Amino acid sequence: MITTENPGIFERVDLALNEIRPHLQVDGGDIVLVEVTEDLVARIKWVGNCEHCSMSAMTMRAGVEQAIKSRLPEIRAVEALNGYFAE
């Protein structure tokens, strides 16, 4: 689901996540882009082993956010909707 007026941004964020996915998949996990909100917040969902991994907070900051924001600086934030890091 995408709720932003910026066409193609969901696809561009999802492509940016391809940079980190192989590292997650090696450990039996993955990440799914759920939506990009109107205020440009990317919401992700951890799946597999990543869902309950205590390292997901570090992975979010050092991997996921960096992969997205380096390619799409207009993204204001990245939020996890589940898992160890979810708020």
Secondary structure, 3 states (H helix, E strand, C coil): CECCCCCCHHHHHHHHHCCCHHHHHHCCEEEEEEEECCCCEEEEEEEEHHHHCCCHHHHHHHHHHHHHHHHCCCCCEEEECCCCCCC
